[in-house]
Amino acid sequence: MIPARDGQFDTDLLRQAFGCFPSGVTAFCGMIDGAPEGMAASSFTSVSLAPALVSVCVAKTSSTWPRLARLNRLGLSVLASEHGTVARSLASKNGDRFCGVDWTSADSGSVFVHGATLWLDCSVYNVVEAGDHDIVLLAIEALAMYPDVAPMVFHRSRFRDLTPMAA
């Protein structure tokens, strides 16, 4: 056990604590000037059924989010277990993030990663400031799901696969 009380912790310890909770990994992408633009986000969650909303948290230091924020539609792909190289590429700070990524764009301008377990075609519903991040609430306009595709999991700073529990 690693205890920390009364706010006596730094960002490294807090990052380690948040890493105890596994999350899915998404590609958050759109078309800008005829080219795909996007990033990886592991802070994705469902929010509401009516209206259909999800959220992604984006660091205020992101140079990608301000460009994506101007778009009418954004694609959110829940990455599959074999998408480790895709996630690392989309999370990189330099170079062509889509080099080697098999992707497609919708007529709406949303960009999706092939082989993902879920595609959500979204519009920005609201943005809420939250500390050093923005919580981006997204309205789901269309979706395609592939329930037999196993998702990628991010846990303790590593990409992992889901393993079924023994009965």
C-alpha positions as CSV (number, residue, x, y, z in Angstrom):
1,M,0.0,0.0,0.0
2,I,1.2,3.5,-0.8
3,P,-0.7,6.0,1.4
4,A,-1.1,9.7,0.7
5,R,-3.3,12.0,2.9
6,D,-4.4,15.6,3.1
7,G,-3.4,16.5,-0.4
8,Q,0.2,15.4,0.3
9,F,1.0,14.0,-3.1
10,D,2.5,15.1,-6.3
11,T,1.4,14.6,-9.9
12,D,3.6,11.6,-10.3
13,L,2.0,9.8,-7.4
14,L,-1.5,10.9,-8.6
15,R,-0.7,9.5,-12.1
16,Q,0.3,6.3,-10.5
17,A,-2.9,6.2,-8.5
18,F,-5.1,6.9,-11.6
19,G,-3.2,4.1,-13.3
20,C,-4.7,1.6,-10.9
21,F,-8.0,2.0,-12.8
22,P,-8.0,0.3,-16.2
23,S,-9.5,2.2,-19.1
24,G,-10.2,1.7,-22.8
25,V,-8.1,3.5,-25.4
26,T,-9.6,5.6,-28.1
27,A,-8.6,7.4,-31.3
28,F,-10.2,10.9,-31.4
29,C,-9.9,12.1,-35.0
30,G,-11.2,14.3,-37.8
31,M,-10.2,15.6,-41.3
32,I,-8.5,18.9,-41.5
33,D,-7.6,20.3,-44.9
34,G,-7.9,16.9,-46.5
35,A,-5.7,15.1,-44.0
36,P,-6.5,13.1,-40.9
37,E,-5.7,14.7,-37.6
38,G,-6.1,13.0,-34.2
39,M,-4.8,11.8,-30.9
40,A,-5.1,8.9,-28.5
41,A,-7.3,9.3,-25.4
42,S,-7.7,6.9,-22.6
43,S,-9.9,9.1,-20.5
44,F,-13.1,8.1,-22.4
45,T,-16.4,7.3,-20.8
46,S,-20.1,6.9,-21.5
47,V,-22.1,9.8,-20.0
48,S,-25.8,9.7,-21.0
49,L,-28.3,7.5,-22.9
50,A,-30.8,10.4,-23.5
51,P,-29.3,12.4,-25.1
52,A,-26.6,10.0,-26.3
53,L,-23.4,11.5,-24.8
54,V,-19.8,10.3,-24.2
55,S,-16.8,12.3,-22.9
56,V,-13.1,12.5,-23.5
57,C,-10.7,14.5,-21.3
58,V,-8.1,16.5,-23.1
59,A,-5.0,18.1,-21.6
60,K,-5.0,21.9,-21.9
61,T,-1.4,21.6,-23.2
62,S,-2.6,19.6,-26.2
63,S,-1.7,21.2,-29.5
64,T,-4.1,18.8,-31.3
65,W,-7.3,19.5,-29.5
66,P,-7.6,23.2,-30.5
67,R,-7.5,22.1,-34.2
68,L,-10.0,19.3,-33.7
69,A,-12.3,21.6,-31.7
70,R,-13.1,23.6,-34.8
71,L,-14.6,20.6,-36.6
72,N,-18.3,19.9,-36.9
73,R,-17.8,16.2,-36.5
74,L,-15.2,14.0,-34.8
75,G,-14.7,10.2,-35.0
76,L,-14.0,8.3,-31.9
77,S,-12.7,4.7,-32.4
78,V,-12.4,2.4,-29.4
79,L,-9.2,0.6,-30.2
80,A,-8.8,-3.1,-30.4
81,S,-6.3,-5.3,-28.5
82,E,-4.0,-5.4,-31.5
83,H,-3.8,-1.6,-31.9
84,G,-0.8,-1.0,-29.6
85,T,1.3,0.6,-32.4
86,V,-1.7,2.7,-33.5
87,A,-2.2,4.0,-30.0
88,R,1.5,4.8,-29.6
89,S,1.5,6.5,-33.0
90,L,-1.5,8.7,-32.2
91,A,-0.1,9.5,-28.8
92,S,3.3,10.7,-30.2
93,K,4.2,14.3,-30.2
94,N,6.2,14.3,-33.5
95,G,5.9,12.9,-37.0
96,D,3.0,11.7,-39.0
97,R,0.6,10.1,-36.4
98,F,-1.3,8.3,-39.2
99,C,1.8,6.6,-40.8
100,G,1.0,2.9,-40.9
101,V,-2.5,3.4,-39.4
102,D,-5.4,1.9,-41.5
103,W,-8.1,4.5,-41.3
104,T,-11.2,5.8,-43.1
105,S,-13.1,9.0,-43.2
106,A,-16.9,9.4,-43.2
107,D,-18.8,11.9,-45.3
108,S,-19.2,13.9,-42.1
109,G,-15.4,14.4,-41.8
110,S,-15.0,12.0,-38.9
111,V,-12.0,9.7,-39.1
112,F,-12.1,6.1,-37.8
113,V,-9.5,3.4,-37.3
114,H,-10.1,0.1,-39.1
115,G,-10.3,-2.9,-36.8
116,A,-11.7,-0.9,-33.8
117,T,-14.4,-2.4,-31.6
118,L,-16.6,0.7,-31.8
119,W,-16.9,3.8,-34.0
120,L,-18.8,6.8,-32.8
121,D,-19.4,9.7,-35.1
122,C,-19.8,12.7,-32.8
123,S,-20.4,16.4,-32.6
124,V,-19.2,18.6,-29.7
125,Y,-22.0,19.0,-27.2
126,N,-20.2,21.0,-24.5
127,V,-16.7,21.6,-23.2
128,V,-16.2,21.9,-19.4
129,E,-13.0,23.3,-17.9
130,A,-11.6,20.9,-15.2
131,G,-8.2,21.7,-13.8
132,D,-5.5,21.1,-16.3
133,H,-7.9,19.3,-18.7
134,D,-11.0,20.1,-20.6
135,I,-13.9,17.6,-20.4
136,V,-15.2,17.3,-24.0
137,L,-18.8,16.1,-24.0
138,L,-19.7,14.6,-27.4
139,A,-23.2,13.9,-28.8
140,I,-23.3,10.6,-30.7
141,E,-24.7,11.2,-34.2
142,A,-24.0,7.7,-35.6
143,L,-22.3,4.5,-34.6
144,A,-21.0,1.2,-35.8
145,M,-20.0,-1.5,-33.4
146,Y,-18.1,-4.7,-33.7
147,P,-18.9,-6.6,-30.5
148,D,-16.7,-9.6,-31.3
149,V,-13.5,-7.4,-31.5
150,A,-11.7,-7.4,-28.1
151,P,-10.8,-3.9,-26.9
152,M,-7.5,-2.6,-25.8
153,V,-7.1,-1.8,-22.1
154,F,-4.7,0.8,-20.6
155,H,-3.6,-0.1,-17.1
156,R,-0.6,1.0,-15.0
157,S,0.9,2.8,-18.1
158,R,0.8,-0.3,-20.3
159,F,-1.5,-1.6,-23.0
160,R,-3.1,-4.9,-22.1
161,D,-5.6,-7.4,-23.3
162,L,-8.8,-8.5,-21.5
163,T,-8.6,-12.1,-20.3
164,P,-11.8,-14.0,-19.6
165,M,-12.2,-15.1,-16.0
166,A,-12.4,-18.9,-15.4
167,A,-15.9,-20.1,-14.6
